[in-house]
């Protein structure tokens, strides 16, 4: 562990710490008014976010950095991680159809552990990255003509299965993120791009068939679904302001109110009951209102800098497994940020995807911190490998 600390990538570690600290401050600011109105202390969510960050760092970030890379390449670890995720997702599907009271905003996406609500989708994202890195690394050099389909069928089918479990919740945003992870990791694994695209189109068609079957089986549910309301609100936010468009409309108001320099930290008007749950999906709107567009752009820029640094480690990695891990984690961060920012600006439908490290949430913080710990582990491992090769040479 001490030896590995010598190779810690500070260009990645410091932006991560800054984003986490900023996230705690912004969650506190965005949630304080709502908590006061409901009779709670204004710092409840801020303190919880800080606790999540510390627990995530000590019990997930540090171990994922300290463990040897070969642990994550172990068949037992990969299989065990996947099985746990599948069981959790299957349980959510069971709740979806047999305990509809468990639904929140039309979807069943959380498991109540008592001390926190666990979101299995977040864990599944990292599990899929590690699984695909493991499988595609083992197939490196073996995907020759005539054997490609055979070697890639299992990861493609498993990825499609996970997406189907998630879409049944229903969670279109989560499904899209899993799809993007699969698309990117297939594409950068050395597999011909045309074949990778063909496989992924097949996955998309398969998921589309499942969606079609759900529509045919239960059309009444579709018409009353929260997801359909979100889609219509995206298309006509002002016309449907009272029927689901209020979030997007008030997001526009918040950004407009903030202007270039903002109204000051803690002084947002839209967080005072106008913008629902301003500390989660739409925390960026409140941020833009309070600190202004310029500082918000710098905040988003820091997030993308972290992503680019992760990709840079992957590009220069000697090990195929290490490279795939980096590209997979970068895809998680990029896709989540892309969907969240797109929803806030009204460029994409609202999917309930949070902003990495900034939005309130224990599951997201734990998984993203574990992912950063793993990438820092990969970065240190690559430096040690290159140093060893230079010594031998």
N, C-alpha and C positions, 0 to 999 in steps of 0.2 A: 504493500500500500504506500509506504513512504517513498519507495523508489518510483512508483507510478506518479506520485504527486509532482515529481521533478518534471514530468512531461505534460502537466496540466495545460490545456489550451485556454489561455486567459482571454483570447479574442472571442471565444465562445462563452466562457464561464461568466465574465463580467457583464456582457449584455443580458444574459439570463438573469443574474441577480438584480440588475437595474429594472428589468421588466417585472419581476416578481414584486419588488418593493413598490414600484409605481402602481401595480395592480392592487395591492393592499390599500394604498392611499385613495385610489380612484373608486374602489368598491365602497370604502367608508364614506366618501363624499356622495356617491350616487345613491346610497341606501339610507343615509342618516335621517332624512326628512320622513320617508315612509315609515321607518321604525318609530319615530317620535309620535307620528299621527296615530299609530296603532298601540301606543302605550309602552313601547320597549325603549331600552337605552339606544342612543344613536350609533354606538360603536359595535353593536353585536356582530354584524356581518363583517365588519373590518377586522375584528378580533378573530372571528372564525377563519377568515381568509388567511390571516397571519399564522394561525395554528395549522391550517392545512399546508401552508408553505413550509413551515418548520418540520412537520411530520413527514411530508413528501421528501424533503431534502435528506433528513437523517435516516429514514427507514426505507427509502426507495432510491433516491439519487445517489447517495454514498455507496450502498451495496452494488448497484448497477455499474458504478464506476470501479469499485474495488475488486469485484469478481473477475476471474480470468475469462477471456473471450471464449475459450473452449467450453465453458459452462453453458453459454447461450447457443452453442452449436451442438449441444448434447441432444440426441433424439428423445431422451426421457424428459428433458426440460421443455423442449418444443411441443411434444405431444401433451404433456401435462398442462402446459399453459393453454393450449388450444382447447383441450377437453373442458377445462374450467369455464372458458369463455362460451363454449357451445352450450354447456349445461345452464349457464346463467341466461343466455338468450332464449333457450327453449322454455325456461321458467317464465320469462316475460311473455312469450307467445301463449303459454297456458293462462297466465293472468289476463291477457288481452281478450281471450274468448270465453273464459269461465268466471272471471272476476272483473267485470267492466268498471266497478267502482274504483279500481286501482288506477284508472286512466287519469292523466293530467293533461289538460288541453287536447284531449282526443287521442293521446298516445300513452302507452305503458312503456316507459324507458328506464325506470329506476327500481332498485331493490332496497327496501328499508332495512338498514342494519342496526337501527336504534340510535347510534351516535352519529350517523350520517347516511345519506341516500347514495348508494353506489349506482353508477351508470355503466352497465356492462359494455355498451358500445365503445366507451373510451378505452377500456382494457382490451377490447377486441382489435382496435386499431393497431396497437403495439404488438399484440399477439400475431396478427396477420403479417406485419412487417418482419418479425423474427422468423416466422414460418416460411415466408417466401424467400427470405435471404438464405435460410438453411437449405431449402429444396433447390433453388436456382444455383446456389454455390455447388451443390453436389452434382448438378447437371452440366456444370461448366465444361465445355469441350465435348460433351456427349450428344448435344443436340445436332447431330448430323442428319443429312437428308434421309428420310425414311424412318427416323427414330424420334423426330421432334414432337409429333403429335402424341406418341406414346408417353414420352417423358414429361410432357407438360399437361397432360389430361388431368392428373390428380390435383395439382395446385389450382388449376382453372375451375374444376368442379367444386373443390372446397371453398374457394373464394366466392363462387356463385351461391353456394349453400349458406354461407355467412350473410351475404347480402340479402338473400331471401328471408332469413330469420329477422333481420333488422327492418326490412321494408314492411313486414307484417305488423310491426309494433303500432302504427306505421311511422317510420322515420326516413323520409326521402333524403334529407341532408346527410344523415349517417351512411345511408346506402351509397350515395354519390362519393363520399370520402373513401369508403372501402374500394369502390370501383377505381378511383383515381390512384390509390395506392397500388392496386394490382396492375393497372395500365402502365404506370411509371416503372415499377420494378421489373415487369416483363420486358419493357422496352430497353432498359439499360443493362440487362443481364447478358447481352451478347446474342440474344435470339433475334433472328431477322425481323425487322420492324413490321413487314407486311404480315408475317405469320402471327406476331404478337397482336396486331390490330385485329386480325381475323378471329383469333380466340376471344378477344375481349368483346368484339361485336356479338359473338355467339353467346357470351355471358349476358350481355345487355338484352339480347333477344329472349334468352331464357327467363330473365327477371321480368321482362315485359310480358311474357306469357303468364307468369305467376300473377302479375298485377291484373291482367285481363281476366283470369279465372276468378280472382277476388271480386272484380267488378260484376261479372256475370252471376256469381254466387250471392252477392249481397249488395245490390245496387242502392237500397235504401240507406245503408250505412255510408256509402260513398257520398250521397247527396247531402247528408247531414254532417259529414266529416269536417273536423277543424282544419285539416290540410287543404281541402277544397276551398274553404273560406279564405285561407291565407293566399292561395293562388289568385282568387278573384280580387282580393284586396290589393295585391301587387299590380294587377292590370288596371284597376279603377280605384285607387286609394281615397280620393276626395269624394267620389260618388258613394263609396261604401264606408265612409268614416265611422258610422255608427254600427256597422256590421262586420268589423274586423280590420278596417283600414286605419284605425286611430293610431296604432303604433308607428306606421310609416309616416303619416301626416305629422305627428308630433316629433318624429325624428327630423323631418325637414325643418320644423319650427325651431328645434333646438340648435341645429347647425346654423340656421340663419341668425338666431339670436346671438350666438357666440361670435360670429364674424371672424375677423383676422386675429384679434388678440384675446377674445373671450370676456366673460363677465366676472371672472374671478373664481378661484377654487371654492366650492361650497355654495355658490350663488345661483345655481341653475334653477330655472322656473319649471322646466318640463319634468324634472324628477319629483315634483310635489304633487303627484297623483295624475298627471297628464299622460306620462309615458309609462305604461305598465312594466314592472320589473326592470327598472333602468340600470340595475347593477349586473345584469346577465347579458342577454342578447344585444341590447341597445346601449351598453355602457359607453361605446364610442361616441354616440350622439351626445350624451351628457358631457363626456370629455371635451368634445368640440365646442360645446356651449360654454364650458367653464374656463378652459385654457386657450381656446381659439384654434383656428384652422392650422396656423403655422406650427405650433407645438404638437398638435395632433398628428400632423404629417411627419414630424420628427419621431414621434412615438411609433408610428406605423413603420417608418424607415428603419428604426432600431430592430423591430421585429423581423423585417425582411433582411437586414444585415446578418442577424443570427442565422436565418435560414440559408443565406448565401455562404456563410462560413461553414455550415454543416455540409453543404454541397461541395465546397472546396476540399474538405477533408475526403469526401467520397471520390472526387475526381482524381486525387493524387494517391488514393489507397492502393497498396500492393495486393491486398487480399480481396477477392471477389465478395466474400461474405461481408467484410468491413464496408466496402463500397455500397453494397445493397442496403445495409442498415442505414447508412447516412442518407441515401436517396429516399428511402422509405420514411424516415423521420422528417426530412425536409418537406416531403409531400404532405404529411399530416399537418404541419405548421402552415404551409402555403395554402392548402385547400381550406382549412378552417378560417384563416384570415381572409381569403378570397370570398368565401360565402358570407362571412359576417359583415365585412365592409360593403360588399355588393348589396346585402339586404338593408343595411343602414342608409345607403345612398339611393335605394329604390331601383338599383340596376338588376337585382335578382330577387326572386320570391323569398319571403321569410321562411327559413328552414329550421330555426332554433339552434343554429350552430354558434357556439361562443367564440370570443376572441381569445386566442392563446395567451395564457399567463395574466391576462387583464380581467376577464369576466370572472364573476364569483362562481365557485364550484370546487368541491373537494376532489371528485373523480378526475376532472380535467387536470387539476394541478398535480395530482399524484402521478398520473400517467405521463404527462409532459415532462415532469421532473425526472422520472425514471428514464424516459427516452433521451433527455439531455445527458443524464449520467452515463447511459450506454454509448452515446456518440462521443462523449469525452473519453470514455474507456477505449473506444475504437481509435480515436486520435492519438492517445498515449501509446496504444499498442502499435500503431503504424510508425510512430517515431522510434520506438524501441526496435522494431524490425529493421528499419532503415539504418539505425545506428549499428545494429549487429552486422548487417551486410557490409557496411563501410569498414567495420573493424576486421572482418574476415578478408575483405579485399586488400 
